[in-house]
Amino acid sequence: MTLTRLSLTWSNAIEVIKSPAQRRLQAEVDCLDDQIDLAKAALWIAQDEYPDLDPAASLQQLDAMADELCDRLPAEQYPLKVIQTINQYLFEELGFSGNQTDYYDPRNSFLNDVLERRTGIPLTLSMIYLALAERLDFPMVGVGMPGHFIIRPRVTDMEIYVDPFHQGEVLFKEDCERRLEQVYQRSVSLTPEMLPEVTPRQCLVRMLMNLKMIYLKKSYFGKALSSINALLVLMPGTPGELRDRGLVLYELERWQEARESLAQYLALAPEASDQAVIQQLLDYLEQAI
């Protein structure tokens, strides 16, 4: 029985041996969501892929970029003028852009790679934009538009959004409605629920979900396991990730660990729709070990 026959989704809940980078990630996110340093936490995730990565170097790069931007800000810092200044610097001068030719390249989800290659996916380009805005004392927040990721300034009485994947395009309510109409294929009246704020922790979960699914599609099970273990750091106790961890360990022929993860999954989700299939695999493992 293989992963292709046992569909994967989300999960998490077992005490696992963490890599050094995952231990650093855990220390970074062991706080309230609004206190998480999103860029630094994302770089700890990248360190699993690049063990020699020094997050300080990337953070200093962001600091230097923000210093350059600070000198360019207009005297009267109206939100649209600040956004225009960031856009011109980030996308016109530095050449950052959305990677539309190889969207599922894992490097698009590692912040150090995005800074170096100046291309990424909506989430990671938004993370860089958010990091710069924070350093400029211009608070912004991630927004989970269906099928896309954008950001918006925390400004009262002004409903505007920014799309870093499309060169920092400024979107108003009507623009968001048109995009959602394309997603839903019907007329849409925008509600706040359609554009929820995404916390730093949720941003990191999205990043790891992207990596996990890319690795699973390519059958890179060792890398997928690292992503799942990092998800367990962020979401301890989530049954779905625990199940997926067991299935990946099964593919890696780490039978005992697979059995433990799958058994804990069933203990946490005894009424799960895939209970019979997972139990069948567990029975096989218990005979094989």
NUROMI-113674 format. One line per field, with one value per residue (C-alpha): residue number from 1; x, y, z; residue in three letters. Coordinates in Angstrom, 1 decimal. Example, Ala and Ser with C-alpha at 12.3 -4.5 7.8 and 13.67 -1.06 7.14 Angstrom:
<atoms>
nr = 1	2
X = 12.3	13.7
Y = -4.5	-1.1
Z = 7.8	7.1
rest = Ala	Ser
</atoms>
This chain:
<atoms>
nr = 1	2	3	4	5	6	7	8	9	10	11	12	13	14	15	16	17	18	19	20	21	22	23	24	25	26	27	28	29	30	31	32	33	34	35	36	37	38	39	40	41	42	43	44	45	46	47	48	49	50	51	52	53	54	55	56	57	58	59	60	61	62	63	64	65	66	67	68	69	70	71	72	73	74	75	76	77	78	79	80	81	82	83	84	85	86	87	88	89	90	91	92	93	94	95	96	97	98	99	100	101	102	103	104	105	106	107	108	109	110	111	112	113	114	115	116	117	118	119	120	121	122	123	124	125	126	127	128	129	130	131	132	133	134	135	136	137	138	139	140	141	142	143	144	145	146	147	148	149	150	151	152	153	154	155	156	157	158	159	160	161	162	163	164	165	166	167	168	169	170	171	172	173	174	175	176	177	178	179	180	181	182	183	184	185	186	187	188	189	190	191	192	193	194	195	196	197	198	199	200	201	202	203	204	205	206	207	208	209	210	211	212	213	214	215	216	217	218	219	220	221	222	223	224	225	226	227	228	229	230	231	232	233	234	235	236	237	238	239	240	241	242	243	244	245	246	247	248	249	250	251	252	253	254	255	256	257	258	259	260	261	262	263	264	265	266	267	268	269	270	271	272	273	274	275	276	277	278	279	280	281	282	283	284	285	286	287	288	289
X = 0.0	1.6	1.0	-0.8	-3.5	-3.6	-4.4	-2.5	-3.9	-3.0	-2.0	0.3	0.5	3.4	6.6	9.3	13.1	13.5	16.4	18.5	16.6	13.2	14.3	15.2	11.9	10.1	11.9	11.0	7.2	6.8	5.0	1.8	1.2	1.6	5.0	6.5	9.3	7.9	11.0	13.3	11.0	10.8	14.6	14.7	12.4	14.9	17.8	16.4	17.1	20.3	22.0	24.8	22.3	22.9	19.5	21.4	22.7	19.3	17.9	20.7	19.8	16.2	17.5	19.7	16.8	14.6	17.4	17.5	13.7	13.6	15.6	13.1	9.9	8.0	7.7	4.0	3.7	0.2	-0.4	-0.6	2.6	4.4	3.2	4.2	7.7	8.1	6.8	9.1	12.1	11.3	9.9	11.3	14.7	15.5	13.5	11.5	8.8	6.4	7.8	5.2	7.4	8.2	5.7	6.3	10.0	10.7	13.1	10.1	9.2	12.5	13.0	16.8	16.3	13.6	15.9	18.8	16.9	14.4	11.5	8.9	5.3	2.6	3.3	7.1	7.0	4.4	6.7	9.5	7.0	5.7	9.2	10.1	6.9	7.5	10.9	9.4	6.9	4.1	2.1	0.7	-0.9	-1.3	-4.7	-5.9	-7.9	-9.3	-6.7	-4.2	-2.3	-2.2	-1.5	-3.0	-2.0	-3.5	-5.1	-8.4	-11.1	-9.1	-9.8	-6.9	-4.8	-1.4	-0.5	3.2	3.1	1.9	4.4	2.6	-0.6	-2.9	-6.4	-9.6	-12.7	-14.1	-10.8	-11.0	-14.6	-13.7	-10.9	-13.2	-15.8	-13.2	-12.6	-16.3	-17.5	-20.4	-21.2	-19.6	-20.4	-17.3	-17.6	-14.8	-14.9	-13.7	-10.5	-9.4	-6.4	-3.6	-1.4	2.3	1.9	-0.7	1.7	4.4	1.9	1.0	4.7	5.3	2.1	3.4	6.7	5.1	2.8	5.6	7.8	5.0	4.2	7.9	8.1	10.8	9.7	12.6	12.1	8.3	9.0	11.0	8.2	5.6	7.9	8.1	4.3	4.1	6.2	3.6	0.5	1.1	-1.8	-3.2	-4.3	-4.0	-0.3	0.3	-1.4	0.7	3.8	3.0	2.4	5.6	7.6	6.0	7.3	10.7	10.5	10.8	8.2	8.3	8.0	5.2	3.3	3.6	2.4	-0.5	-1.6	-1.6	-3.6	-6.3	-6.3	-6.9	-9.4	-11.2	-14.1	-12.0	-13.3	-10.1	-10.1	-10.5	-7.7	-5.3	-6.2	-5.5	-2.0	-1.4	-2.3	0.1	2.9	2.4	2.8	5.8	7.8
Y = 0.0	3.3	7.0	7.3	5.0	6.7	10.3	12.9	15.9	17.8	16.5	16.7	15.6	13.4	14.2	14.0	14.5	18.0	19.2	22.1	24.4	23.1	23.7	27.3	27.6	26.4	28.9	31.7	30.9	30.1	33.4	35.2	35.3	39.1	38.8	36.3	37.7	36.3	36.8	35.3	32.3	31.7	31.7	29.0	27.0	27.5	26.4	22.9	22.9	24.9	23.9	26.5	29.3	32.3	34.0	37.1	37.8	37.8	39.9	42.4	42.5	43.4	46.1	47.6	47.6	49.3	51.9	52.7	53.0	55.2	57.9	57.8	58.2	61.4	63.9	63.4	59.6	59.0	55.2	55.3	57.3	54.9	51.9	53.6	54.2	50.6	49.3	51.5	50.3	46.7	45.9	48.5	49.1	45.7	43.7	41.5	39.7	36.7	33.5	32.6	30.3	27.8	28.5	25.2	25.4	24.9	27.8	30.1	29.1	29.8	33.4	33.4	32.2	34.7	37.5	36.2	35.3	38.2	36.0	34.0	33.1	35.5	34.4	34.9	38.1	39.3	38.3	40.5	43.4	43.0	42.9	46.1	47.8	46.8	48.3	51.5	51.7	51.2	48.3	45.9	42.4	39.4	38.7	35.3	36.0	32.7	31.3	34.1	35.9	39.7	42.2	45.4	48.4	48.8	52.1	53.2	54.4	53.1	49.8	49.1	46.0	45.3	42.3	41.7	38.9	41.3	44.1	45.6	46.3	48.3	46.8	48.4	46.7	46.6	45.0	42.3	41.6	41.2	38.7	36.8	36.6	34.9	32.4	31.7	32.2	34.3	37.8	38.5	41.0	41.4	40.5	40.6	36.8	36.6	38.5	37.2	38.5	35.9	35.8	35.2	31.7	31.0	32.4	30.0	27.1	28.1	28.1	24.7	23.3	24.6	22.8	19.6	19.3	20.1	17.4	14.8	15.4	14.8	11.8	13.6	11.9	12.9	16.5	16.1	14.6	17.7	20.0	17.9	17.9	21.7	21.9	19.9	22.6	25.2	23.1	20.5	18.1	18.3	14.8	15.2	16.1	13.1	10.8	12.3	11.8	8.2	7.7	9.4	7.3	4.2	5.2	5.7	2.2	3.5	1.0	1.6	5.3	5.0	2.7	5.1	8.1	6.2	4.7	8.1	9.5	7.0	7.6	11.3	10.8	7.5	8.6	9.7	8.8	7.0	5.1	1.7	2.2	3.5	0.6	-1.8	-0.3	-0.4	-4.1	-4.7	-2.8	-4.6	-7.9	-6.8	-5.3
Z = 0.0	-1.1	-0.6	-3.9	-2.5	0.9	0.1	2.2	3.9	7.1	10.5	13.6	17.3	18.2	20.1	17.4	17.3	16.0	13.8	15.1	12.8	14.0	17.6	16.7	15.0	18.1	20.2	17.7	17.7	21.4	21.9	20.9	17.2	16.9	18.6	16.0	13.9	10.6	8.5	11.1	11.6	7.8	7.7	10.4	8.1	5.3	7.5	7.4	3.6	3.9	7.2	6.7	6.3	8.7	9.1	10.4	6.9	5.3	8.1	7.6	3.9	4.8	7.2	4.5	2.1	4.6	5.3	1.6	1.5	4.5	2.7	-0.2	1.8	1.1	3.9	4.1	4.4	3.1	2.7	-1.1	-1.3	1.0	-1.1	-4.3	-2.9	-1.8	-5.1	-7.1	-5.1	-4.7	-8.1	-10.5	-9.1	-7.5	-10.0	-7.6	-9.5	-9.2	-10.5	-13.1	-15.2	-12.4	-9.7	-7.8	-7.6	-3.8	-3.8	-4.2	-0.6	1.0	2.0	1.6	-2.0	-2.8	-1.5	-3.6	-6.8	-6.5	-7.5	-5.5	-4.9	-3.5	0.1	0.2	-1.8	0.7	3.6	2.2	1.7	5.2	6.7	4.9	5.9	9.5	9.5	8.1	10.9	8.3	9.7	7.2	7.5	5.3	3.7	2.5	-0.6	-2.1	-4.4	-3.7	-1.0	-0.7	2.0	3.3	5.4	8.8	8.0	9.3	6.9	3.9	2.3	0.0	-0.7	-2.3	-4.5	-4.3	-6.8	-9.5	-8.9	-5.9	-7.8	-5.6	-5.3	-4.1	-3.0	-6.6	-7.8	-5.2	-6.1	-9.8	-8.9	-6.6	-9.4	-11.5	-8.8	-8.0	-11.6	-10.4	-9.1	-5.7	-3.0	-0.9	2.8	5.4	5.6	2.0	2.9	6.3	8.1	8.2	11.3	11.2	12.4	9.7	7.1	8.3	8.1	4.5	3.6	5.0	3.4	0.0	0.6	1.8	-1.2	-3.6	-2.1	-2.0	-5.6	-6.5	-4.0	-2.0	1.2	3.3	2.6	3.0	6.5	7.4	6.4	8.4	11.5	11.2	10.9	14.1	15.8	14.7	15.2	17.9	18.2	14.7	13.8	10.0	10.1	12.4	9.9	7.0	9.0	9.5	5.8	4.8	7.4	5.8	2.4	4.0	5.5	9.0	10.2	13.9	13.7	11.1	13.3	16.3	14.3	12.7	16.0	17.6	14.7	15.2	19.0	18.3	15.5	16.0	13.9	10.9	7.5	6.6	9.9	8.2	5.7	8.3	10.6	7.7	7.3	11.0	11.1	8.3	10.1	13.4	11.6	9.6	12.6
rest = Met	Thr	Leu	Thr	Arg	Leu	Ser	Leu	Thr	Trp	Ser	Asn	Ala	Ile	Glu	Val	Ile	Lys	Ser	Pro	Ala	Gln	Arg	Arg	Leu	Gln	Ala	Glu	Val	Asp	Cys	Leu	Asp	Asp	Gln	Ile	Asp	Leu	Ala	Lys	Ala	Ala	Leu	Trp	Ile	Ala	Gln	Asp	Glu	Tyr	Pro	Asp	Leu	Asp	Pro	Ala	Ala	Ser	Leu	Gln	Gln	Leu	Asp	Ala	Met	Ala	Asp	Glu	Leu	Cys	Asp	Arg	Leu	Pro	Ala	Glu	Gln	Tyr	Pro	Leu	Lys	Val	Ile	Gln	Thr	Ile	Asn	Gln	Tyr	Leu	Phe	Glu	Glu	Leu	Gly	Phe	Ser	Gly	Asn	Gln	Thr	Asp	Tyr	Tyr	Asp	Pro	Arg	Asn	Ser	Phe	Leu	Asn	Asp	Val	Leu	Glu	Arg	Arg	Thr	Gly	Ile	Pro	Leu	Thr	Leu	Ser	Met	Ile	Tyr	Leu	Ala	Leu	Ala	Glu	Arg	Leu	Asp	Phe	Pro	Met	Val	Gly	Val	Gly	Met	Pro	Gly	His	Phe	Ile	Ile	Arg	Pro	Arg	Val	Thr	Asp	Met	Glu	Ile	Tyr	Val	Asp	Pro	Phe	His	Gln	Gly	Glu	Val	Leu	Phe	Lys	Glu	Asp	Cys	Glu	Arg	Arg	Leu	Glu	Gln	Val	Tyr	Gln	Arg	Ser	Val	Ser	Leu	Thr	Pro	Glu	Met	Leu	Pro	Glu	Val	Thr	Pro	Arg	Gln	Cys	Leu	Val	Arg	Met	Leu	Met	Asn	Leu	Lys	Met	Ile	Tyr	Leu	Lys	Lys	Ser	Tyr	Phe	Gly	Lys	Ala	Leu	Ser	Ser	Ile	Asn	Ala	Leu	Leu	Val	Leu	Met	Pro	Gly	Thr	Pro	Gly	Glu	Leu	Arg	Asp	Arg	Gly	Leu	Val	Leu	Tyr	Glu	Leu	Glu	Arg	Trp	Gln	Glu	Ala	Arg	Glu	Ser	Leu	Ala	Gln	Tyr	Leu	Ala	Leu	Ala	Pro	Glu	Ala	Ser	Asp	Gln	Ala	Val	Ile	Gln	Gln	Leu	Leu	Asp	Tyr	Leu	Glu	Gln	Ala	Ile
</atoms>
